[in-house]
Structures are given as C-alpha cells and as structure tokens.
Amino acid sequence: MPDLKLLALDSEDLEVISATTQDAVVRVGDMGFARADSRFALLMNRFAWEEDGKTRQRKRAALHFDRVLDVKVAGIDTNARDGVLELLTISFAVTDAPAGTIELAFAGGGTIRLSVEVLEARLQDLGAAWAAKATPEHSL
C-alpha cells in the first residue's frame, strides 16, 4: 500500500482528507496547538479505507492545519493525555472568505474547532501499515 500524502486548500480537498481519516484513533496527548507557528497538529492511527476492503490495516499518520488563529475544544478532557478519541469527520465552514472554521468531530460528541485565516491542511502517512483487528462499523 503506498503512503498517502494529501494537501487540502478547499472544502473538496478537505472532504478527501476527512474520508481517509474517518475512524482514526488519536491519543489526546498526540495533538496540540503551536500558537507561535499558527499550527494545529495531531498524530493518529488511521484505518486504511483506500484498501480493497479485504485487507484491514491501520497506518500511523500526521495531520496538521496551518494559519490557525484560535482553537476551541468542547467535550474532550485535554488533561487526560492518555485518553483515546475516534475521529469521525473534518469539515470547513467559511466565515469571512477565505477565513473560516475547521471542525474535527469525534465519537461521543467531542469537537475541536480551529479558526483559520485560510484552509490549509496536510496529511502524511509516516510508516508501514499493520493489521487491524476489525473494520470500524457505525450504527445508523
């Protein structure tokens, strides 16, 4: 499986990143806001949805957002550094073009909202894949 390296500069690009990171698991301690660099970054173990469906694999990946002005967290205990979150979706809403808000929504209702000057996100796989125990499932 080739490593993914994706760039999002608009909502359509971000939808691709959102689809490839759906059901990623993220440790609370593996995400943070570097205010001086205007960057919010997180490390994750993402489920490799791009595979054929027969192969269940996860990959370590890094995702970061640039030109971040502010971060708001709701429903997540940021002091629980070993806590694990499951990423469901990432979306972007324009507030004052090209500025807007990126929302990362997690299972259980937790959210992270990033106020950004402009949408700029990068996702990169960091190494070899490993076998996943199960395929993520969602009840309707």
Order of alpha helices (4+ residues) and beta strands (2+ residues): beta-alpha-beta-beta-beta-beta-beta-beta-beta-beta-beta-beta
